[in-house]
Every structure is written in C-alpha cells, then in structure tokens.
Amino acid sequence: MTAEGFLEGRRLQMARGVMLQCIMGGYPPARFYGCDDGDLALVPDPAQIHRLPWSQQLRALAICDADELSGESSSLSTRGQLKAVIARYAAVGLAPVVATELEFFVFAPNTDSTQPFLPPTGLDGRREEGHSAFSVSSNNGLRPFFREVYECMAALGLPRDTFMHEMGISQFEINLLHGDPLLLADQTFLFKHLLKEVALKHGLIVVCMAKPLAHTPGSSMHIHQSIIEIGTGRNVFSDETGQPTAAFRHFIGGQQAGMADLTALFAPNVNSYQRLCHPFASPNNACWSHDNRSAGLRIPASSPVARRVENRLPGADANPYLAIAASLACGLYGIEHRLEPDEPVQGEFQVPDKLSLPCTLHAALERLKRSHLAIELFGKEFIEGYVASKTMELTSFLDEITPWERRVLAAQA
C-alpha cells in the first residue's frame, strides 16, 4: 500500500482463504474458509508499524489483525487466537508473561535444493566446521552481518538479552526479553523477517527450519512462561515463602494434558520431526523436570520471583503466535480444571507411554483431528482448516521420492 493510502486510513482487505494458504501456495477446499471466500479486513496495530532499516527505499511494515468485516477477530487468525487466550487469562485476573529463545542457521546461498546447506565463507576465508559452539570468537567471520542485525534490532525496538553461537555448524541463538505474549510473538516474527532480509544483503541465507542439516542439532523456539496477578504483579507460581503453588502444579498439569493433542501446532512441518527424532535437547515428550533438558517441560533454576515453565517442544519453524497461544491455553486449562501433573523426572529416564508425543506429522495431525480439547481451545473452524492445510503439505511431501530412497532402496528389489 502507498504511504498516502495508509495514512488516509484506507482499509486493506484480503480473502479469508489466504489464512489457510499452505506453504506450497495452494489452498484446501473452500468449505474450510467459507464457500464465498469473502474478505477479511487487515487492521494495523498502531504499536507495530515499523520503518524497515535494511531497505534502501523508504518502506514500512505494519503488523495487522485479520478481522471479519463485522468487526470481530477472525477465528482463522493465529494472532487473533493468541489475543483470545490472553483475554481468557485477563477474565480471571491473570496475565501471562513469556520469553522466546530462537535458534537459526546462517548459510551460504543454496541454489541447488538437492544439495546440503553449507556454512558461509567467513572473513578468514574458511568455512566453519562446527567447533565454535559458545565461543566468544565464533561469529567473527560473520561480523558485518551481525553488526547490521544488531543495528536493525535497535531500529525496530527489539530488545535482546543474549546472543550466542549454538551447537550446530553456523547455528546461533537469541534470547528475547520476557514480556507480554502478544508483544513477544510480534518481536519473534519481526526478528525472523529481519534476519532473512539482512542476510540477503550480505550474500547469505538464514534458515529457520527445525532440522536443516543431518547429524547436527536442530533449531528450537523454546517458550518460557510465567503468570502474574493483575494489579499486584505477583508471580502466581510462587507463594509468600517462595515455594511452588497449586497454580504452578496445575499449569504444568494442563501442559501435560494438551501437548500430545496439540503437537502439530508446535511442530507444524514434516521436517519438524527430524529435529525431534534425536531426543537430547529436543525432547519429544510431555514429562516435566527441574532443570533437565531431556524433558519437554523444564523448570529452569531461578529465584521464586522468576519461577517459570519452559516448553521445549516448539521448533524454530513454528508460528510464534500459534505456539505461544497453544502453550498458554493448555496451562490455563490446567489451572481452571485443577489438573495435577505427573511426578517430575530427573537424570536419565524412560518416557511413559501416556507422556509420549506423536513422532510424525501424519500422527500429529491425526491426533489433532480427533482432539476435543483442541476444538474447545481454538474452535472447530480453525482446527479443521489447519488440519486441511497441513494435510495438503504432507501429501505434497509424500508425492516426492527422496535421495535416501533412491540410494538405499533401489538395489533391494
């Protein structure tokens, strides 16, 4: 839209079906978004209008809500779904607080999709080989890229906590500061967009796939969650003596009750399960533990005022609005229904069958399709539309034969 049209308040409308567009570009049958495929109004959030600092032209980006023309939020909007979850907390005097940890890879351009990704050539003329995890000099070869990333973050008002090199080859992680869930989802979305745009300027690509490289750790989007009491700001997970509260237990119980049904919202792509099949630090379970990274729900070591629950299931490929909404919705469901969690696990442990999660996109979609809890939390239209769109993506994947199948199975007939 032109700046003049935007400043005049001209309404931008978009077909409802676009909300269910799959990643290949197609759409599920029109019955999933209204056979007329009528318009939605894109309503900009005044707090999320940003000049794009990496653009040589004068351009801006506005994050919008997708609303029905009658005024209410569209049930197909993931941002609208997150706002609805936050409103359910507010209705009982509570406000969730979240932070996201996002991992990503920086690669050289990949013009042939049949070939593996390669790390970029650094200023030293060499490609990283994977020995730089947590090194203070690990990103020196990418210093111009990261310098502009930091500058653009500052220009967009994205505060950062820590930035580090992660375990993978040319893999990095950012921790965003905790705050309002909608704000953090917006910031996570903006940061991913920023990364990709700045990378292109520097002759690089940023990849937020869950598992872009074989034999290398995948990329997560861990979600840290706590709840405060509106008015007092008290963390309801800790009592006056600093001990865990019933609300803390029930929040965990709700997460355990919903993680299997909602796995497809946390792990939305075929590739998501490549990350989860190697369980260390990418746990495909609904166990909980005090400071154990093998558990899907980890309680980090902290002071009572900072007591929180870390959901370690989502990958970097997850929609931040939907993943945060799903995690918080499960927690509130547990509080409202006083669900008690299983006993915490420590050390090496076996995952009980009832706490295991779907390990393929097909299994996750089948679980989501049958879930009464998912429909209760997100509505029938959204869940059925989501399943329809993701089923199209899965079918597209299964229509192709992979190099592994040709390499290993061709001689076995």
Buried (B, 14 or more C-beta within 10 A) or exposed (E): EEEEEBEEEEEBEEBBBBBBBBEEEEBBEEEBBEEEEEBBBBBBEEEBEBEBBBEEEEEEBBBBBBBBEEEEBBBBBBBBBBBBBBEBBEEEEBBBBBBBBBBBBBBBEBEEEEEEBBBBEBEEEEBBEBEBBEEEEBBEBBEEBBEBBBEBBEBBEBEBEEBBBBBBBBBBBBBBBBEBBBBBBBBBBBBBBBBBBBBEBBEBBBBBBBBBBEEBBBBBBBBBBBBBEEEEEBBBBBBEEEEBBEBBBBBBBBBBBBBBBBBBBBBBBBBBBBBBEBBEBBBBBBBBBEEBBBBBBBBBEBEBEBBBBBBBBBBBBBBBBBBBBBBBBBBBBBBEEEBEBBEBBEEEBEBEEEBBBBBBBBBBBBBBBEBEBBBEBBBEBBBBBBBBBBBBBBEBBEEEEEEEEEEEEEEEE
